[in-house]
Amino acid sequence: MRAVDLIRRKRDSGELTAEEIHQLIAAYTRGDVPDYQMSAWLMAVVLRGMSRPEIAALTEAMLFSGRVLDFSDLAARKVDKHSTGGVGDKTSLVIAPIVAAGGLKVPMISGRGLGHSGGTLDKLESIPGFNVNLTLAEFRHVLETCGCALTGQTAEIAPADKKIYALRDVTGTVESPGLICASIMSKKLAEGIDALVLDVKTGSGAFMRKIEDAENLAGLLVETGTRMGKKVVALLTDMNQPLGRKAGNAMEVAESIEVLGGGGPADLRELCLELAAWMFFLGERVKTLEEGKKLSSDLIASGQAREKFREIVGLQGGDVGVVDDPHRLAHARQTLDVVSPGGGFVSSIQCEQLGVACVVLGGGREKKDDQIDPGVGLEFHKRIGDAVVRGEPLCTLHYNSDERLDEARRLAETAYRMESEKPKFLPPLIYRVIGA
């Protein structure tokens, strides 16, 4: 096999065999195929697409590039959740402790930020001392002890995806249904789970902007998981505006703690309750979604979900003091309000621009070896449909360096569209459910 031949064939809209895909992925994982050739192949995939058999082969090749975990000796059902990513999407930090507090096991292998979208691991690492690089033995110990473990990919778990994921982030090769499906499912199927809830985002801040593309991706994910013997459901949710009121690693941890304490923004709280309810339902902890939502609300109200988060933080080496005092988290030294140039109503938001603004401030990566500043981010004051007067803040930039501040400010300023009348259509939080 020559990598250049596979690049050419995919470039010319040809279809690769399962054997060729397995060989390519194995060779790249070993280091026999360099980054520049894999980048070229990934770009060809983005431009030309993949067939269902190719996606299945890629998922399988990435899954079996490492170990597949076995938690069958643990009595409780194992359930996880995954989001395709967006701006301000911190639901994993809320849902995982809720579901673990409710008696299920949540073995959650997460990723770093991807493009303009923040990553769960980067958020968790903003908690001083929090270890997201657990060995498999440590992962099992934390999971057995408190019912939930949050970690990144080890060298043993889907190592091919770990290498390709980092490459896609910085080569403009994120927005491919086939690559997204293979990346998500190879990690999730390696966790030894019984069921999986997927949050597939659509809108201006999502990788799948069009709802029909999001539906296609959701269908691919559900089909792949079901074929592998798992219970899978996908919720199509809105990303035409940020989720919650904050984006930026430490700021999102603080907002998650608010929700676990019974507060926080209504949209974030509602989506977390819905996703947790589906996890309880697929995990056979409850018989109806209504029971699942009530259980989730009760676990927050009683303080059990918040205490479970404290337990997870402690077991993974983090500073448990942040649960009671989020001000212990990193925070930016300076702020700048982005104000409205006129009055009216917010008619739309180019949500991706807000995510890019966060990256520009240092809250994400533009190169593989970039260091993230955990304290920077954006605070959002206006949502679609909100009334605005001239000079009123639309969002606030939290920053430590003014080197690229003007660039971030311009991105945020031009992200908001105004009209004289309130828009008749406000995007729903959840569009539909696939695979229920």
Secondary structure, 3 states (H helix, E strand, C coil): CCHHHHHHHHHCCCCCCHHHHHHHHHHHHHCCCCHHHHHHHHHHHHHHCCCHHHHHHHHHHHHCCCCCCCCCCCCCCEEEEEECCCCCCCHHHHHHHHHHHCCCEEEEECCCCECCECCHHHHHCCCCCCCCCCCHHHHHHHHHHHCEEEECCCCCCCHHHHHHHHHHHHCCCCCCHHHHHHHHHHHHHCCCCCEEEEEEEECCCCCCCCHHHHHHHHHHHHHHHHHCCCEEEEEEEECCCCCCCEECHHHHHHHHHHHHCCCCCHHHHHHHHHHHHHHHHHCCCCCCHHHHHHHHHHHHHCCHHHHHHHHHHHHCCCCCHHHHCHHHCCCCCEEEEEECCCCEEEEEECHHHHHHHHHHHHHCCCCCCCCCCCCCEEEECCCCCCEECCCCEEEEEEECCCCCHHHHHHHHHCCEEEECCCCCCCCCCEEEEECC
